[in-house]
């Protein structure tokens, strides 16, 4: 029950009663009026900078922003008067006149919020041809490209970087016409504290931020007769790829995705979920060893590349607590260039490994020197879900009409535990499924640990495993991770295991996932929940739902890895991390 006092007002001639503290924009939505907006986002702080959402209020001699103005008793609001419509159109025209004329060449053509506003407001010509801002494209980063000429100063990138990720990498520099969004001191992205999570890409309405494209590299490899091109796909891809083809959010598309990849010409199609199963075996081994030796605690997962970057730059003191496991992507790439290469009689350098990831930071990960093996790069290219969607469309493939086919052997069989890695809490749940049996010597009464599933940003629980009580923490979005990390550093709380995913919702909300379909927004928990449900549906239908029951995993240890934590397992499956900035950066 809402105990706030009701406020009565009139909007477009209709009486409205809403709780005190409601904004005009929110009040209008209660009667089916959607005021146009650009800088506004319901989960970010109010900025009021774009002015698109202006409305008229009787008694005011100026237009007011509906996103940031709260209702007051007796207000009489007009959201669609001729004057308001003309003023909004003028604002959009001015934004367009200072914007590059390259819509047809733009990454967000057809999915650009500025473009959509211009269309809906009837902007059909450019009225001003004066001086326009000019900035070089910053493509210094291995993951994120910044194109300041497309920036409309809505500050959504700044706010998501600060309020959701806690990185504070971006801000507005200069003033007036020369205002530009950049990292501090006009540094390029590569020299900044950017962690390459890509949330600025998702938040930006106009493609002022984009992922660094690897599509040309992949096309070239596919057309090279000397290359054996292998692709692996992360669990969360199958939960979101269909959105790019107008399939309802939350519908799993594993089989169609595999068929599309086969039509694109990949020689072998493997499942990164197998790498996730392998990660669980090695991480569970680490956890059990720490329990036996009474620490150090907590064991912190290291699957998320953005989180690893954040740890190295902002929390280097917890590096010794992090799992030494490579990410599932890098684990599987290592096996492709060793185990699989030997099976098919190929040299590692003749195999080109493409990873399809929801995560822009994986583009950074693939170039890390730690992820080379005997001088050979493990992963050669990383495509985001968006990039793969484009490639499928570019190739003329009708995704919706494709038949369902299976991943290839020998590295295409995964358990349900590997699949749920794609959503927040999934790594923890998969680890608990295996750890329970390894610690107690008998299977759990249920394979599901729903208490650790967390689309919300932060969750803490105590789990009973036999006689042990394991305290766990799960965080997605790095502002939430900070809460756990500060408690670890201050020793206010003891955790045995912490799962951290850099992106909101985990990999399903990654910086490389499709732009939200109609009816959803960035950071939309309803969308994350649907994508997560797609992965849980796949998990439920799997014959095997425990990583250690995967017959391919058993074969890998029998033929190559020997046992968890072995010398060869460490060489292929483990890595190390190091501080990237002085401790005082925080």
C-alpha positions as CSV (number, residue, x, y, z in Angstrom):
1,X,0.0,0.0,0.0
2,X,1.3,3.4,-1.0
3,X,1.1,5.8,2.0
4,X,2.2,8.9,0.1
5,X,-0.3,11.7,-0.1
6,X,-2.1,11.8,-3.4
7,X,-1.6,14.8,-5.7
8,X,-4.3,15.9,-8.1
9,X,-3.6,17.5,-11.4
10,X,-4.8,17.7,-15.0
11,X,-2.8,16.4,-18.0
12,X,-4.1,17.1,-21.5
13,X,-7.6,17.8,-20.0
14,X,-7.8,14.6,-18.0
15,X,-7.9,14.5,-14.3
16,X,-5.0,12.5,-12.7
17,X,-4.3,11.5,-9.1
18,X,-0.8,10.2,-8.3
19,X,1.4,9.8,-5.2
20,X,3.4,12.8,-4.1
21,X,7.0,12.7,-5.5
22,X,5.8,11.4,-8.9
23,X,7.3,13.2,-11.9
24,X,5.2,14.7,-14.6
25,X,6.5,12.1,-17.1
26,X,5.5,9.3,-14.8
27,X,2.1,10.8,-14.2
28,X,1.5,11.1,-17.9
29,X,2.3,7.5,-18.4
30,X,-0.5,6.5,-16.0
31,X,-3.0,7.8,-18.5
32,X,-1.3,6.4,-21.6
33,X,0.7,9.4,-22.6
34,X,4.4,8.8,-23.4
35,X,6.3,12.0,-23.4
36,X,9.3,11.8,-25.8
37,X,12.7,11.5,-24.1
38,X,16.3,11.0,-24.9
39,X,18.6,11.5,-21.9
40,X,16.1,9.9,-19.4
41,X,16.5,6.4,-18.1
42,X,14.3,5.1,-15.2
43,X,17.3,3.3,-13.5
44,X,19.8,6.2,-13.9
45,X,19.9,9.6,-12.1
46,X,17.9,12.4,-13.6
47,X,19.9,14.6,-16.0
48,X,17.3,16.8,-17.8
49,X,19.9,17.7,-20.4
50,X,18.3,16.8,-23.7
51,X,15.1,18.9,-23.2
52,X,13.1,16.6,-25.5
53,X,10.6,15.9,-22.7
54,X,9.5,19.5,-22.2
55,X,5.8,20.2,-21.4
56,X,3.7,23.3,-20.8
57,X,2.2,24.1,-17.4
58,X,-0.4,26.8,-16.8
59,X,1.1,29.6,-14.7
60,X,4.7,29.0,-16.0
61,X,6.1,31.3,-18.6
62,X,8.6,28.7,-19.8
63,X,8.6,25.0,-20.7
64,X,9.5,22.5,-18.0
65,X,11.2,19.2,-18.2
66,X,8.8,16.4,-17.4
67,X,11.5,13.9,-16.4
68,X,12.8,15.9,-13.5
69,X,9.8,18.0,-12.4
70,X,7.6,16.5,-9.7
71,X,3.9,17.1,-9.8
72,X,2.2,19.6,-7.5
73,X,-1.4,20.0,-6.5
74,X,-3.6,21.6,-9.1
75,X,-1.1,21.5,-12.0
76,X,-2.6,21.8,-15.4
77,X,-0.2,20.2,-18.0
78,X,-0.2,20.2,-21.7
79,X,2.1,17.6,-23.3
80,X,1.2,18.1,-27.0
81,X,0.3,21.7,-27.7
82,X,1.4,23.2,-31.0
83,X,4.0,25.2,-29.2
84,X,5.5,22.2,-27.4
85,X,5.5,20.1,-30.6
86,X,7.3,22.9,-32.5
87,X,9.8,23.4,-29.6
88,X,10.6,19.7,-29.5
89,X,11.1,19.5,-33.2
90,X,13.4,22.5,-33.1
91,X,15.5,20.8,-30.4
92,X,15.8,17.6,-32.5
93,X,16.6,19.7,-35.6
94,X,19.5,21.4,-33.8
95,X,20.8,18.0,-32.6
96,X,20.7,16.7,-36.1
97,X,22.4,19.8,-37.6
98,X,25.4,19.1,-35.3
99,X,25.4,15.4,-36.2
100,X,27.2,13.4,-38.9
101,X,25.2,12.9,-42.1
102,X,25.8,9.2,-42.3
103,X,22.7,7.4,-41.0
104,X,22.9,4.7,-43.7
105,X,26.4,3.9,-42.8
106,X,25.9,4.0,-39.0
107,X,26.0,1.0,-36.7
108,X,22.6,2.0,-35.3
109,X,20.8,2.8,-38.5
110,X,17.2,1.7,-37.9
111,X,17.8,1.4,-34.2
112,X,18.9,4.9,-33.3
113,X,16.8,6.8,-30.7
114,X,17.7,10.2,-32.3
115,X,16.7,8.9,-35.8
116,X,13.4,7.6,-34.4
117,X,12.7,10.9,-32.7
118,X,13.4,12.8,-35.9
119,X,11.0,10.5,-37.8
120,X,8.2,10.7,-35.2
121,X,8.4,14.5,-34.9
122,X,8.3,15.1,-38.6
123,X,11.9,16.4,-39.1
124,X,12.4,16.1,-42.8
125,X,15.2,18.6,-43.6
126,X,18.3,20.2,-42.1
127,X,17.6,23.8,-41.5
128,X,21.0,25.0,-40.3
129,X,24.4,24.4,-42.1
130,X,26.7,26.1,-39.7
131,X,29.9,25.0,-37.9
132,X,29.7,21.4,-36.7
133,X,31.8,19.8,-34.0
134,X,34.7,17.7,-35.3
135,X,36.6,15.0,-33.4
136,X,38.8,12.1,-34.5
137,X,37.5,8.6,-33.8
138,X,39.2,7.1,-30.8
139,X,39.9,3.4,-31.7
140,X,42.8,3.0,-29.4
141,X,41.0,0.5,-27.2
142,X,41.0,-3.2,-28.1
143,X,37.3,-3.4,-27.3
144,X,35.4,0.0,-27.3
145,X,35.5,2.6,-30.1
146,X,34.5,6.2,-29.2
147,X,33.1,8.5,-31.9
148,X,32.5,11.9,-30.3
149,X,31.0,13.4,-33.4
150,X,27.9,11.2,-32.9
151,X,27.6,12.2,-29.2
152,X,24.5,14.3,-28.3
153,X,25.7,14.9,-24.7
154,X,22.8,13.0,-23.1
155,X,25.3,11.7,-20.5
156,X,23.7,8.2,-20.4
157,X,27.2,6.7,-20.9
158,X,28.6,8.8,-18.0
159,X,25.8,7.8,-15.7
160,X,25.9,4.1,-16.5
161,X,29.7,4.0,-16.1
162,X,29.4,5.8,-12.7
163,X,26.2,4.6,-11.2
164,X,26.0,1.0,-12.5
165,X,29.6,0.1,-13.0
166,X,31.3,2.4,-10.5
167,X,34.2,3.0,-12.9
168,X,33.8,6.8,-13.4
169,X,35.8,6.7,-16.6
170,X,33.8,9.2,-18.6
171,X,32.9,12.8,-18.0
172,X,32.1,16.0,-20.0
173,X,35.2,18.1,-20.7
174,X,35.2,21.7,-21.9
175,X,32.1,23.9,-22.0
176,X,29.5,25.2,-24.5
177,X,30.0,24.2,-28.1
178,X,33.3,22.5,-27.3
179,X,31.8,20.1,-24.7
180,X,32.9,16.6,-25.3
181,X,32.5,13.3,-23.4
182,X,35.9,11.6,-22.9
183,X,38.0,9.9,-20.2
184,X,39.7,12.1,-17.7
185,X,42.3,14.6,-19.0
186,X,41.2,13.8,-22.6
187,X,43.0,10.5,-22.4
188,X,42.2,7.9,-25.1
189,X,40.2,4.9,-24.1
190,X,43.2,2.6,-24.1
191,X,45.0,4.8,-21.5
192,X,42.0,5.3,-19.3
193,X,40.5,3.2,-16.5
194,X,38.0,1.8,-18.9
195,X,37.3,-1.9,-18.1
196,X,35.9,-2.6,-21.6
197,X,32.5,-3.8,-20.2
198,X,30.7,-2.1,-23.1
199,X,27.8,-0.8,-21.0
200,X,28.4,2.7,-22.5
201,X,27.7,1.1,-25.9
202,X,24.3,-0.3,-24.7
203,X,23.4,3.0,-23.0
204,X,24.4,5.3,-25.9
205,X,21.4,6.2,-28.1
206,X,23.4,7.2,-31.2
207,X,26.4,4.9,-31.6
208,X,28.9,7.4,-30.1
209,X,30.3,4.2,-28.5
210,X,30.6,1.0,-30.4
211,X,32.5,-2.3,-30.1
212,X,35.6,-2.8,-32.1
213,X,34.5,-4.8,-35.1
214,X,36.1,-8.2,-35.8
215,X,33.7,-9.2,-38.7
216,X,36.2,-8.4,-41.4
217,X,38.8,-10.6,-39.7
218,X,36.3,-13.5,-39.6
219,X,35.2,-13.1,-43.2
220,X,38.8,-13.1,-44.3
221,X,39.5,-16.3,-42.3
222,X,36.4,-18.0,-43.7
223,X,37.6,-17.3,-47.2
224,X,41.2,-18.5,-46.5
225,X,41.7,-22.1,-47.8
226,X,44.7,-22.6,-45.5
227,X,42.7,-21.9,-42.3
228,X,40.5,-24.3,-40.4
229,X,38.0,-21.9,-38.8
230,X,36.4,-23.0,-35.6
231,X,33.7,-21.1,-33.7
232,X,32.6,-21.4,-30.1
233,X,29.5,-19.7,-28.7
234,X,28.9,-18.6,-25.1
235,X,25.8,-19.8,-23.3
236,X,24.0,-16.5,-23.3
237,X,24.2,-16.0,-27.0
238,X,21.4,-18.6,-27.6
239,X,19.2,-16.8,-25.1
240,X,19.4,-13.4,-27.0
241,X,20.3,-14.0,-30.6
242,X,16.7,-14.5,-31.7
243,X,15.8,-10.9,-30.6
244,X,17.7,-9.7,-33.7
245,X,15.3,-11.6,-35.9
246,X,12.1,-10.5,-34.2
247,X,11.8,-13.7,-32.1
248,X,10.2,-13.0,-28.7
249,X,12.7,-12.4,-25.9
250,X,13.3,-15.5,-23.8
251,X,13.1,-18.1,-26.6
252,X,16.1,-20.3,-26.7
253,X,17.6,-20.5,-30.2
254,X,20.5,-22.9,-29.9
255,X,19.7,-25.2,-32.8
256,X,19.0,-22.3,-35.3
257,X,22.2,-20.5,-34.2
258,X,24.3,-23.6,-34.9
259,X,22.7,-24.1,-38.3
260,X,23.3,-20.4,-39.2
261,X,27.0,-20.8,-38.2
262,X,27.3,-23.9,-40.3
263,X,25.8,-22.0,-43.3
264,X,28.4,-19.2,-42.8
265,X,31.1,-21.7,-43.5
266,X,32.6,-22.5,-40.1
267,X,34.4,-25.9,-40.2
268,X,33.5,-26.8,-36.6
269,X,31.0,-25.4,-34.1
270,X,31.7,-25.9,-30.4
271,X,30.0,-24.9,-27.2
272,X,31.7,-22.6,-24.7
273,X,29.4,-24.2,-22.2
274,X,31.8,-27.2,-22.3
275,X,34.5,-24.7,-21.2
276,X,32.1,-23.7,-18.4
277,X,31.8,-27.3,-17.3
278,X,35.6,-27.5,-17.3
279,X,35.8,-24.3,-15.3
280,X,33.5,-25.8,-12.7
281,X,35.8,-28.8,-12.3
282,X,38.9,-26.7,-11.8
283,X,37.2,-24.1,-9.6
284,X,35.6,-26.7,-7.4
285,X,39.0,-28.3,-7.0
286,X,40.3,-24.9,-5.9
287,X,37.5,-24.4,-3.5
288,X,37.8,-27.8,-1.9
289,X,41.5,-27.3,-1.4
290,X,40.9,-23.9,0.3
291,X,38.3,-25.5,2.6
292,X,40.7,-28.3,3.5
293,X,43.5,-25.8,4.2
294,X,41.2,-23.2,5.8
295,X,41.6,-20.5,3.2
296,X,42.4,-18.1,1.9
297,X,38.8,-17.0,1.6
298,X,36.8,-16.0,-0.3
299,X,37.5,-17.8,-3.6
300,X,36.4,-15.2,-6.2
301,X,35.3,-16.3,-9.7
302,X,37.3,-15.1,-12.7
303,X,35.0,-15.9,-15.6
304,X,34.0,-12.3,-16.4
305,X,36.6,-10.3,-18.3
306,X,35.2,-7.0,-17.4
307,X,35.4,-7.9,-13.7
308,X,39.0,-9.1,-14.0
309,X,39.9,-5.8,-15.6
310,X,38.1,-3.9,-12.8
311,X,39.9,-6.0,-10.2
312,X,43.4,-5.4,-11.7
313,X,42.7,-1.6,-11.9
314,X,40.7,-0.9,-8.8
315,X,41.1,-3.8,-6.3
316,X,44.5,-5.3,-6.9
317,X,44.7,-6.4,-3.2
318,X,42.1,-9.1,-3.9
319,X,44.0,-10.7,-6.8
320,X,45.4,-13.4,-4.6
321,X,41.8,-14.4,-3.7
322,X,40.7,-14.8,-7.4
323,X,40.5,-18.1,-9.0
324,X,43.4,-18.8,-11.3
325,X,41.1,-20.4,-13.9
326,X,41.0,-18.9,-17.4
327,X,37.5,-17.9,-18.6
328,X,35.5,-20.7,-20.3
329,X,36.3,-19.0,-23.6
330,X,40.0,-19.2,-23.2
331,X,39.9,-22.7,-21.7
332,X,38.0,-24.0,-24.7
333,X,40.3,-22.1,-27.1
334,X,43.3,-23.7,-25.4
335,X,41.7,-27.1,-26.0
336,X,40.9,-26.4,-29.6
337,X,44.5,-25.4,-30.4
338,X,45.9,-28.5,-28.5
339,X,43.6,-31.4,-28.0
340,X,41.4,-30.8,-31.1
341,X,44.3,-29.8,-33.3
342,X,46.0,-33.1,-32.6
343,X,42.8,-35.0,-33.2
344,X,42.5,-33.5,-36.7
345,X,46.2,-33.4,-37.5
346,X,46.4,-29.6,-37.7
347,X,49.1,-27.2,-36.4
348,X,47.7,-24.7,-33.8
349,X,48.7,-21.8,-36.0
350,X,46.5,-23.2,-38.9
351,X,43.4,-23.1,-36.7
352,X,41.5,-19.8,-36.5
353,X,39.3,-19.7,-33.4
354,X,36.3,-17.4,-33.4
355,X,34.4,-16.8,-30.1
356,X,30.9,-15.4,-30.1
357,X,30.4,-13.6,-26.9
358,X,27.9,-11.3,-25.2
359,X,30.9,-9.4,-23.8
360,X,32.9,-6.7,-25.4
361,X,35.6,-7.2,-22.8
362,X,36.4,-10.6,-24.4
363,X,37.9,-8.7,-27.3
364,X,40.4,-7.3,-24.7
365,X,40.9,-10.7,-23.1
366,X,41.9,-12.4,-26.4
367,X,44.8,-10.0,-26.8
368,X,46.1,-10.4,-23.3
369,X,49.6,-11.9,-23.3
370,X,48.5,-14.3,-20.5
371,X,46.2,-15.9,-23.0
372,X,48.9,-17.2,-25.3
373,X,50.2,-20.7,-25.3
374,X,53.7,-21.4,-26.5
375,X,53.7,-18.2,-28.5
376,X,50.3,-18.9,-30.1
377,X,47.2,-16.8,-29.5
378,X,44.4,-18.9,-28.1
379,X,41.5,-16.9,-29.5
380,X,41.9,-15.1,-32.9
381,X,38.6,-13.1,-33.1
382,X,35.7,-12.3,-30.9
383,X,32.3,-11.5,-32.3
384,X,29.5,-9.9,-30.2
385,X,26.0,-11.2,-30.5
386,X,25.2,-8.0,-32.5
387,X,28.1,-8.7,-34.9
388,X,26.9,-12.3,-35.5
389,X,23.4,-11.1,-36.1
390,X,24.7,-8.8,-38.8
391,X,26.8,-11.5,-40.4
392,X,23.8,-13.8,-40.6
393,X,21.7,-11.1,-42.2
394,X,24.5,-10.0,-44.5
395,X,24.8,-13.6,-45.8
396,X,21.1,-13.7,-46.7
397,X,20.2,-16.4,-44.2
398,X,16.6,-16.5,-43.1
399,X,17.2,-17.3,-39.4
400,X,13.5,-17.9,-38.6
401,X,13.2,-20.7,-41.2
402,X,16.4,-22.6,-40.2
403,X,16.2,-26.2,-38.9
404,X,17.6,-27.1,-35.5
405,X,21.0,-28.8,-35.5
406,X,23.5,-29.8,-32.8
407,X,27.0,-28.6,-31.9
408,X,29.9,-30.7,-33.3
409,X,32.1,-33.3,-31.6
410,X,34.4,-33.6,-29.7
411,X,33.9,-30.2,-27.9
412,X,30.2,-29.6,-28.4
413,X,28.6,-31.5,-25.5
414,X,27.8,-29.5,-22.4
415,X,25.7,-30.0,-19.3
416,X,22.9,-27.8,-18.0
417,X,25.4,-26.5,-15.4
418,X,27.6,-25.1,-18.2
419,X,24.7,-23.4,-19.9
420,X,23.5,-21.5,-16.8
421,X,26.9,-19.8,-16.6
422,X,25.3,-17.1,-18.9
423,X,23.1,-15.6,-16.1
424,X,24.1,-14.1,-12.8
425,X,24.2,-16.7,-10.1
426,X,24.7,-19.4,-12.7
427,X,28.4,-19.9,-12.0
428,X,27.8,-20.2,-8.3
429,X,24.9,-22.7,-8.8
430,X,26.9,-24.8,-11.2
431,X,29.9,-24.9,-8.8
432,X,27.6,-25.8,-5.8
433,X,26.1,-28.7,-7.8
434,X,29.6,-30.3,-8.2
435,X,31.1,-29.1,-4.9
436,X,28.2,-30.7,-2.9
437,X,29.0,-34.1,-4.3
438,X,32.7,-33.8,-4.1
439,X,32.6,-32.6,-0.5
440,X,29.9,-35.0,0.8
441,X,30.6,-38.0,-1.4
442,X,26.9,-38.2,-2.4
443,X,24.7,-36.2,-4.8
444,X,22.5,-33.4,-3.5
445,X,18.8,-34.1,-3.1
446,X,18.2,-31.5,-5.8
447,X,20.5,-30.2,-8.5
448,X,19.0,-26.8,-8.3
449,X,20.2,-24.1,-5.9
450,X,17.6,-21.5,-6.7
451,X,18.6,-19.4,-3.6
452,X,21.7,-18.1,-5.5
453,X,19.8,-17.1,-8.6
454,X,19.8,-13.3,-8.7
455,X,18.7,-11.1,-11.5
456,X,18.9,-8.3,-8.8
457,X,22.3,-6.9,-8.4
458,X,23.4,-8.4,-5.1
459,X,22.6,-11.5,-3.1
460,X,24.2,-13.2,0.0
461,X,23.2,-16.6,1.2
462,X,24.4,-19.4,3.5
463,X,24.3,-22.9,1.9
464,X,24.5,-26.1,3.9
465,X,26.8,-28.7,2.3
466,X,26.9,-31.7,4.6
467,X,28.3,-30.5,7.9
468,X,29.7,-27.3,6.3
469,X,28.0,-23.9,6.1
470,X,29.2,-22.1,3.0
471,X,28.6,-18.3,2.9
472,X,28.3,-17.1,-0.6
473,X,28.0,-13.7,-2.3
474,X,26.7,-13.0,-5.9
475,X,27.0,-9.6,-7.5
476,X,26.3,-8.3,-11.0
477,X,27.1,-4.7,-12.0
478,X,30.3,-3.5,-10.4
479,X,28.8,-1.0,-8.0
480,X,27.3,-4.1,-6.3
481,X,30.6,-5.9,-6.5
482,X,32.2,-3.0,-4.6
483,X,29.8,-3.7,-1.7
484,X,31.1,-7.2,-1.4
485,X,34.7,-6.3,-2.0
486,X,34.8,-3.6,0.7
487,X,33.4,-6.1,3.2
488,X,36.1,-8.6,2.3
489,X,38.9,-6.0,2.5
490,X,37.6,-4.6,5.8
491,X,37.0,-8.2,7.1
492,X,33.4,-7.2,8.2
493,X,32.1,-10.4,6.7
494,X,33.5,-13.8,5.9
495,X,32.6,-15.3,2.5
496,X,33.8,-18.6,1.2
497,X,32.9,-18.0,-2.4
498,X,32.0,-14.8,-4.4
499,X,30.7,-14.8,-7.9
500,X,31.1,-11.4,-9.7
501,X,29.8,-10.6,-13.1
502,X,30.7,-7.2,-14.5
503,X,27.5,-6.6,-16.4
504,X,24.0,-6.1,-15.0
505,X,22.2,-9.4,-15.0
506,X,25.4,-11.2,-15.8
507,X,26.4,-12.3,-19.4
508,X,22.7,-12.0,-20.5
509,X,23.1,-8.2,-20.0
510,X,26.5,-8.0,-21.6
511,X,27.8,-5.1,-23.6
512,X,27.7,-7.1,-26.8
513,X,24.1,-8.3,-26.6
514,X,21.4,-7.1,-29.0
515,X,20.0,-3.7,-28.4
516,X,16.8,-4.2,-26.5
517,X,13.8,-5.2,-28.6
518,X,10.6,-3.0,-28.7
519,X,9.0,-2.8,-25.3
520,X,12.2,-3.1,-23.3
521,X,15.0,-0.8,-22.4
522,X,18.7,-1.0,-21.4
523,X,19.2,-2.4,-17.9
524,X,15.7,-3.9,-18.1
525,X,15.3,-6.5,-15.4
526,X,12.3,-8.0,-17.2
527,X,14.4,-8.6,-20.3
528,X,17.2,-10.1,-18.2
529,X,14.7,-12.4,-16.5
530,X,13.4,-13.6,-19.8
531,X,16.9,-14.3,-21.2
532,X,17.8,-16.0,-17.9
533,X,14.7,-18.2,-18.1
534,X,15.7,-19.3,-21.6
535,X,19.0,-20.7,-20.1
536,X,17.2,-22.4,-17.2
537,X,14.8,-24.0,-19.7
538,X,17.8,-25.5,-21.6
539,X,19.2,-26.6,-18.3
540,X,16.0,-28.4,-17.2
541,X,15.9,-30.3,-20.5
542,X,19.4,-31.5,-20.4
543,X,20.0,-35.2,-19.6
544,X,23.1,-34.2,-17.6
545,X,23.0,-31.2,-15.3
546,X,26.2,-31.7,-13.3
547,X,29.5,-30.6,-14.9
548,X,31.5,-33.6,-13.6
549,X,29.0,-36.0,-15.3
550,X,29.9,-34.6,-18.7
551,X,31.4,-37.6,-20.6
552,X,33.6,-35.2,-22.8
553,X,35.0,-33.8,-19.6
554,X,35.8,-37.2,-18.3
555,X,37.5,-38.1,-21.6
556,X,39.5,-34.9,-21.5
557,X,40.9,-35.7,-18.1
558,X,41.5,-39.3,-19.1
559,X,43.3,-38.5,-22.3
560,X,45.0,-35.2,-21.6
561,X,44.5,-33.4,-18.3
562,X,45.0,-36.3,-15.9
563,X,43.3,-34.7,-12.9
564,X,42.0,-31.3,-11.7
565,X,44.9,-29.1,-10.8
566,X,47.5,-31.2,-12.6
567,X,50.6,-29.6,-14.2
568,X,49.0,-29.9,-17.7
569,X,45.7,-28.6,-16.4
570,X,47.5,-25.5,-15.0
571,X,49.3,-25.0,-18.3
572,X,46.1,-25.1,-20.4
573,X,43.4,-24.0,-18.1
574,X,44.9,-21.5,-15.6
575,X,46.4,-18.1,-15.8
576,X,47.5,-15.2,-13.5
577,X,46.6,-11.6,-13.0
578,X,48.5,-8.5,-12.0
579,X,47.8,-4.9,-10.9
580,X,47.4,-2.5,-13.8
581,X,47.3,0.8,-11.9
582,X,48.7,2.1,-8.6
583,X,46.5,1.3,-5.6
584,X,45.7,5.0,-5.1
585,X,43.6,5.1,-8.3
586,X,40.5,4.1,-6.3
